């Protein structure tokens, strides 16, 4: 029985998958029966489209019947399991040799795609010359269901996510957009206010269950669920503290004492800040004493706006006058003019002193203050020149780590408040995945839901926004470190076995090479903890690497997947340049910036080797690949085309990337002094010019070159 039940569940899952698959294929225009589905049409033009209604109905009815049976309680009886499994198998069939469909599929694979690839580009973009049998059968099924049945394993023919398109970097789980309570300035905010003042009165049927006394968030929910409205995200759960709540006491103390006495501790607030604004600040401080407050919209202000609108209309004023009166009343909504300092009532001095001590436990360093400047110095020259001043810290320590050290030293003229608790999400954590999803897919899909954020927003900015959503595990992120211009996002790919592991660890320990870039990541065939702060991203497995036509590794597929993993990580978007460097390349980051600065902001990649003269030279050597973020975005948008149109199988990955970018329209610049590479024209670590030297395959030789180039040992 357990085996039969498992088979039944599997069949139901397969049935649902095929329903989704069929829907993804058939939602398009029904006029896509073209000429390229079998031998009979060789040499002919397009066929006349046929009506497929009967076939579609039959397939849909069969699948629907299967799922209906699967949901019926009686289907769980063991006596019916076999019939259900049989039914589930009936709606798909992978063709076998001897069948007409098999002959058609083989013709499409061996002749149709080879002779006329353009026939397949529009209707079956998922089919490539290297596609599997089931993918071609899925294409023929899509075009003419009377030719072929739905194949039973058309996984690669499903509508692909961008991650899969970018070389099968991994599976993306369907995410839900994070919640957000609309704020003044958001399109959603204006829509909610309009619904509360006008919509509920003029079109109450659009807001079932709501009244003129419903909350801001309840109206936002209604707009979020309205298919005709796309401007409002799902609002977050919220609670504005009331008298008797612990949070209420903290907010009142901050308004009466904290903000007036320590304004630097309350960035963005003033003595006139509303109660909700202060509560939101305390919520985001990460102390855990306050929850997210609801929108600061006062019902009396809404009623005043309604009255102003009604009065203007009844007075015979035109639409302009009514709108002007309404706008004047609404200007007060969301503003911070309400004085809340008198809400506390009488409080004893000792209670206030206790509150002051508690509230003063943590505060952020404010830009422009001595504290902030001392922290920035410590994270740069301080830790590099005087590491003993910052015990147990290193280049990868957070802004708040340095603030803690300065706070404890308490030197005259150089003091800092204790920083608030923070944690920037790390690789492998749920919050990390959520932040990268928002950067990668959430913002492009609904930019109006992410006011103030865009694809180039810093990771910490997005995480701070996700704090609002209690469905995530996101905490208050630590302060984002300062970046140098042009900013560099660097990465290396290395094998989990062999000399490269120790070489990478040595660079991490010294904060040298790519680990001096503004942000970095390392990729490998396994997930490895390089150090406490550095872990690898895993590249999906590939076939064994061969030898390219020029005698180097034919590693293009591996790096296609590596670039796909990088796309999924999404942090690269915030930078000016993305740098891929070999582990055995000695990278001098500041020199690299100076080489790249003249080309920043362009859709460009850097060619760096003129080993020979003639076609194909100069080229981009793989020891260092420098792509502007605009060029990398160009690659991601056209990567699938490069993979299908270029004969890359015998190429090294650097040749593929250069040819791909050329084909997609990115420009290139040649800098013959960018690298010193023994595989190109030689490496002289003391030339004082090159930004990269290669190859140095042991930690000893790597740092010998580094010292010669910089005339100092990294600390």
N, C-alpha and C positions, 0 to 999 in steps of 0.2 A: 504493500500500500504506500509506504513512503516514496518508493521509486515512481509509482504511478502519479502520486500527487506532485512530485517534483516535475515530472514530465508535463503534467497539466499546466502547472504554473509557468513553465518555460514556454509552452505553446501559447498561452495567453499573452505573455510578454512579447513573443514574436509577432503575435497577431496585432497587438497595439503598435509595435514598431512599424509593421507594414502598413497599418492605417496611416500613421504619421508620414511614412515614406510615400505612400500613394498620394496623400494630400499634397506633399511638397512637390510632387511631379505634376499633378493635375490641376493645381490652382491657377496655372498659367493659361494663356490664351489657347483655346482648343484647336487652333489651326496650324499645328506644328508637325503634321505628318509629312516628312520630306523624302528625298530621293535615296537616302543612303542606308537603307535597312536590309539589303539582301542582294543576291547575285543577279536577280532578274532586272535590276535597274542599272547595271553597269553601262556607262557611256551615255545614259539618258539624263535628262534634266529632272527637275522636281516633279513629283506626282501631284495630282489634284487632291487636295485635302478631302478626307472622308469623314462622315459622321460617325462618332464613337459613342453616342449616348447609350445604346443598348449594352455595349461591352462595359462601359463605366458603371452602369447601374448593376450589372450582374456581379462585377467584382466587388463593388461597394456593398451590395446586399449580402454577399457571401461573408465578407469580413465582419459586417455588422452583426450578422447572425451568430458568428463565432463568439464575438465579445458579449453578445446578449446571453448566450448560453453560459459563458464563463462567469457572468455575474449572478446567474440564477442559483439560488441556494441548492437546488437539486443537483446541480452540476458537480457538487462536492462529493456526491455518492461515488463510491469506488466503481460501482457497476457502470457508470457513465464516463469514467475517465478515458477509456480506450476510444470511445466514439468521439469525445471532445478532441483528443490528440489527433485523431484521424481528420476531423474537420479542419483543425488548425493547419494541417499540412496541405490541405487541398488548395488553398489560395496562393501558393507559391510553388515553383518548380524550376530548378536549375537544369537547363537543357543538357542532354547527353548525346554522345555520338550516334548518328543514325537518324536523329530527329531533324525536321526542317529548320526549326529554330537554331539548332546547333550549327547547321551549315551557314545560316545567315549571320550568326555571330562570328564564326570563323572568318567569313568573307570580310565582314566589317573590320576585324582585327588585322587581317593579313593584307587586304587590298584596299578597302574603302578608306581607312584612316591614313594609309601610306600614300595613296594616290590623290585623295581629296580631303585633307584634314579640315578645310574650310566648311565642309558639309556639316561638321559636328560642333563647330564653335558656338553657335547660337542656341541650338536646341539641347545639346548635351555637353555643356561646358565642363562637366565632371569627367569626361572621357578624354584620355591622353594616349599617345602611342604606347606608353608603358602600362596602361590600365589592365586590370584583371578581367577574366572572362565574364564574371557576374556584372561588372560595370558596363561592358558592352551590351550584355543582355538587357540590363536595366534601361539602357538607351533605346534599344529596339522596342522594349515593352512600352516605354514612354511614347514612342512615335506611333506604334500600331499594335494594340493588344491582341489582335488576331494572329500576329506573327509569332509572338513569344509571350510566355507567362511571366509573371513577376518572379525574378530570381530570388532564391531563399537567403542569399547572403550579399546583398548589394550595399554593404556598409559604406564603402568609399563613394558610392553614388548619391548618398543622401546630401541634402543641402549642407555644405561644409561651413563650419565656423571659420573665422579668419585665422585662428591658431592652426587648424588643420591645413588650411590653404598654405600657410607659411611653414611648410615642410613638416607637418605632423608633429608639432612641438609638444602636444599633449591634449588632453580632453578638457574642455572648459565646461564647468557645471553651470547650468542656467541659474543666473543670479537674480535676486530681487533688488530693485533700486532701493537705496537707503532712504529712510524717511527724512523729512525736513519740514519744519513749521515755517510757512512763508513769512518773509520779513519785508519791511517797507523798502521799496525799490524793486522787488520781484514782480514779474508780470502776474504771478499767482496772487500776490497780496492785493493788487488792484482788483483782480477778478473776484476775490472773496469779499472784499469790501462792497463791490457792486452788487454781489448776490445778497449780502446782508441788508443793504439799504434799498435796493430797487428790485432785484430778482425775486425775492420772497414775496413782495407785495404784488408784482405784476404777473409773475409766472410761478405761483406756488406749487403747481403740479410738477415742476422740474425739481423740486426739493422735498420729496416725500418724507414725512416724519419730522421735518424741521419747522420751526416757527421763528418769529422775529426775535425771540429770546435765546435761540440756539447759539452755541459758542462759535467762535472763529474757526476752531479746529473741526467742528461738525460740518460747517459749510465747506471747508477745504476737502473733507472726505467726500462730500457730495460731488464736488467738481472733479476730484481725482477719479471717481467712479463713472463720471459722465463721458461716454465715448466721443461726444462732440467737443469736449474740452481737453486740450493736451498740455495746458500750461501749469497744472498743479501736480506736484508729487504727493505721495502718501504722507500725511502729517504724522509726527511722532507722538507717542504718549507723553503727557505733560502733567505737571501739577504746580500751581503757584502757591507758595507757602502762605499759610494763614496764622493768625495769632495762636500761640500754643505749640506750633511746630518749632523744632530746633532750628531749622533753616531760617525761619522768620526772625529769630533772635540774632542770628549771624548777619542777616541782611540789614537789620536795623542798626546794629553796631557799626557795620561798615559805612552806612549812610551818615551816622552821627559822629563817629570818631575816626574810623579807618581812612576814609577818603579825604576828609579835611586835614588830618595830621600826616598821613603818609600817601600823598597822591601818586608817587612813583610806584607804589605797590598795586595800584588799580588802573593800569593802562587802559585808556579808552573811556573811563568813567569820570564823572565830575560831581560836584555837590548837588547838581540838579538831575542827576540820573534817576530814572524811574526805578521802582522797586523791582520790576521784572528784569531790568537790565543788570542790576546788581546781583540778583539771584542767578541769572545766566552766567555772569562772570564767576561767581563762586562755584557754580556747577562745573564750569570748564576748568577751574583751577585744580580739579581732581581730588579735592579733599574729602569728597563723599558726604558732605553735610547737607547738600542741596540737590534736588532733582531738577530736571529741565523745566523751566517755567513755561506756562502757556503764553500765547501771543498777548502783547500788551495793548489790547483793544478794549476800551471802556464802553459798555453798553449805553451809558448816558450820552457819550459822544456819537454813537451810532444813531440814537434817537434824535439828537440835535441835528444831525445831518439829514435824517428823514424829514424832520419838521421844516428845515430850511428849504428842502427840495419841494415839499408840499406847498409851503407858503408862496414860493416863487411861482409855482404852476397855477395856484388858485388866484394869484394876483394878476393873472393875465400876462405875465412876463413870457417872453419867448424861450426857446430851448437854450439859447446862449446865457440868458439871465439865470435860468434854473441851474444850468451846469456850473455857472460861476458861484452861485450861492452854495451849491453842494460842495464844490471844491474848497471853498473857504472853510466850511464846517469840517471837511475831512482832513484839512491840514493839521488839525489837532490830533488826529488819530495816529498813534504810533510815535508821536513826539515825546519829549522828555520834560514837559513843562509841569507835570504834577508834582507837588511838594509832598514827599512822604516822610519827612523827618519827624513829624509830630505824632506818628503812629505808635511810637514805642511806649508812650505813657511815662510815668515816673519810674526810674530804675536807680538802684543804689549804686554808690560809687564803687564799692568793692566788687559788685557784679560786673560793672563795666570794666574794671581793671582785669578781672579774670577773662572777660571776653577779649580785651585788647591783647592779652598775652596769647590767648588761643588763636585769634585771628592773625596775629603777627608772626605766626610760626613759619609761614612761607610766603614768598612773593617772587615774581619774575623780574629779572634784570631788564631795565628799560634802555633802549638804544639812546646813546648820547650821554649816559651817566658814566661816572668813573668805574662803577662796578662792571658795566657792560664792556667798557674798553679794556679793563683788566682781564676779563674772561676771553675776549677775542685775542688779546696778546698771548695769553697762556696757551690757547689752542694752536697758535702758530709758532712764533719765535720762542715763546716761553718754554714749551715742552721740548723744542728742538735744541735750544742752547742751554737750558738749565732744568733738566729733567728732575733733579733732586728737589726742586721747589714744589713739584706736583707728585707726591708719592702715590704709587699704584695707578697712576694715569698714563695714557699713551695717546697716540694720534687718533685712535678710534673712540676715545672717551667722549661723552656727550657734553654739551654746553652746561647742563646742570651739574655734571660731575665736577667741572672746573669751578663752577659757582660755589659748590659745597666746600671745596678746598679753601677758596678765598674767604668764605664765610667763617670757617673755623680758625683761620690764621688771624682774622680781625686786626689787621695792621692799621695804624692811624692813617687816615686819608685813603685807605684802600679796603673798604668794607663792603660786604654784600649781604643782603638778607638771605636766610635759608631758602633754597629753591623749593618749589612745590614738587610733589611726586609726579613723575612722568615716565612714560615708556613708549618709545617708538616701536611699532610692530616689527617683528623680525621674520625672516624667511621660515616658512613652515607653520606660521600661526594663522588662525582664521582671519584676524584683522588684516594681516598682510595681503592675503588673497583678495579680501574685499576691497582694499584700497587700490590694488593694481587693476582689479576688474572695473572699478569706477573710472580710473584713468584711461583704460584701454577701450572699454565698451560703453560704460554708463554715460559719460559726458558726451561722446559723439552721438549717442542715440537720443538723448534728451538734454541738450545744452541749457535749455530754459529752466530745467529743474536744479541746476547747479550754479546758481547765480554767484559770481565772484570766482568761480573755478573754471579752468579750461585744461586742454591737453598738456599744457606746459606748467601746470601748477605743481608745486613741490609735494612730495609724498606726505609731509607733515601737515600741510594745509588740508589735504583730503581727509587724513585721519582725524583731524580736529573736527571736521564736519561730520564724520561718521560717529563721533562721540554722542551725537544727539539720539542715535538709534540704539535703543536698548536691546535690539535683536542682534547686535554685533558685540564682539568682545573688545572693541576699541577703547583704549584709555586715552588720557591726555598725552599727546606726543611731546617729546622733548623738543627744545628749540632747534630749528633747522640751522645747520652751520652755514657760515658765509662761504660763498664760492668765488673763485677768481675768474676773471674774464680773459679769454673765452672759457666757459666751463666745459669740463671733459668728463664723459662717462666712459670708463675703460673696462675692458674684460679680457680674460685669457681662457683658453680651452686647453685642458691637459688630461692625460690618462691617469687613472687611479692607481696604476702600477708602473713602476719605473722611476727614473731619476727626477721627473718633473715634480713629484709630490714634495720632496725635500727642498727643491729649488723654490717652489712657490711658498712653502712655509718660511724659509729664510727671508724672503722678500717681505712677507707679512710681518714677521717679527721686527723688522727694521723700518717698516712703513715706507719701503722704497719701491721703485718701479711703478707699476700701475696702481699700487696702493697709496700713492701720493696724489692720485687724481681726486677730483671733487666727489665722485662716487665711483664705485667699482663693483664688479661681480666676477666670480670665477665659475666656470662650467666644467663638468666632467661626466664620465660615464656612470658615476655613482654619486650618491649624496654623502659627502664627507665633511666632518668638522675639521677645518684647517686650523683654526684657533677658536677661542671662546667667542670672538666677534665675527669670524668669517666662516661661512659654510658654502658649499658648492650648490649650484643649481644642476639638476640632472638632465643630460641630453638623452632623448629616447634612443634605443639601440639601433645600430645600422649594420649592414653587411660588412664583411671584412674589407678594409681599405686596400686598393691595388696600387699600381704604379701609373702615374700620369704620362702623357705623351712626351713631356720634357724631363722625365726621370724623377720627379718628386712624387709625393703622396697624392693619389687620386682620391682626395678626401672631401670632395664637394658636397656629397650627400650629408656627411656628418655636420658640416658647417651650415648647410641649409637648415638643418634641425636646430643647430646652435643659435642661429639668427632668429629662428622661430621662438625659441625659449626666451631670448632677449626681448622680442616683441611682447610676449606674454607678461614679462616682468614690468614693462611699461615705464619704468623710471627714466629711461634714456630720453624721453620726450622733452623733459624740462631743460635739457642741456643744449649747448651750442654744437658740440662735436661728440661723436661716438668713436672710440678707439679700440680696435682689436689688436692685441700684441701677443706674440708668442711668449711662452713662459721663459725661454732662454734669451729673450731680447732685453737688453739693459735700456730702460726707458727713463729719460730725464724730462720730467713733466713740465718744468718751467721753460725749458728750451722748446719743447713741443708746442706750448702755447704761442711762443713768439713766431714760430714757423706758420702756424695756422691762423693767427689773428688777421692777416690781410685778406683772407678768404672767408671769414666768418659771415654768416648770414646768407650765403649763396647755396644753391643746389649743386654741390660740388664734392668730388672725392679727389684724393691726392695720389698722383703717380709719383713713384719715388726711386725707380731704378731704370737706368739707361745702359744696360749691360751690352746690348747690341744696337745696331742701327738697322732700320728697315721696318716692314709691316709689323704691327703689334707692339712696337717700342716707342717711347718708354712705357712701362707698365707699373701697376701697383704690386709690390712684393709683399707677401703675406706676413713677414716678420712684423710689419706695422701697417695696418689698414686704417686710414683716417677718413671718415665719412661725416659730412655735416648732417645734422638731424634732418634737414630738408632732403638730402640725398638718400638717407636711410628710409625716410617716409616714402620716397619714390620707389625704392626697392620693394618695400612691403606691399605697396599698391599693385606692383606688377610682377611680384615674385613668381606667381603661378604661370604667367606668360613666359618668363625666362626659363622656367623648368621645362615647359612643353616645347618651346621653339628653338632653344639652343642645344647643340650636341655636346653636352657638358660631361658625359659619363667618364671620359678619359682625361678630364682637366683637373688641375689643382684648384682649390677653392678661391684663391686670389684671382686667377684668370677668369673664373666664372663670374665673380662679383664685378670685376671691371667690365667684362663684356656685357653683363646684364645691365649695369648702370648706363653704359653707352647706348644700348638698345632702347632703354626706357627714357632717354633724353636728359639724363644728368650730365653736367659738364665735368671736366677734369682739369687739374692744374699739375704741372710737373715741378717738383722741388728736388733737385739732385743732391742736395745736402741734408735732406730730411733724415736719411738713414745712412749708417755705415755698416754694410752687410757683406760678410765674406762670401755669401752666396751670390752677391751682385758684383760689386767692384772693390770690396775690401772694407775692413773695419779698423779704424785708428781711434782708440778710445781717448787719445789726447788731442784730437784735432780741434777741440773747442767750439765746434760748429754743429755737428750732428745731434739730433735729439734721441736717436736710437742706435744701439750697437748690437750686432747679432752675428753668430750664435755663441753663447757662453753657457755651457750645459751643466756646470757644477756651481754650487754656491760659492766656492772659493774663487773660480775664474770670473764669475758674475760680479762679485764685489771688488775684485781686483780692477776690473774695467770701470766699475762705478767710482771707485776711489780715484782712479786716474782721470776720469772725466770731470769729477767734481772737486778733486783735491781735498776730500774730507771723507771720513767714515760716517755713514748715516747714524744718527742717534735716536 
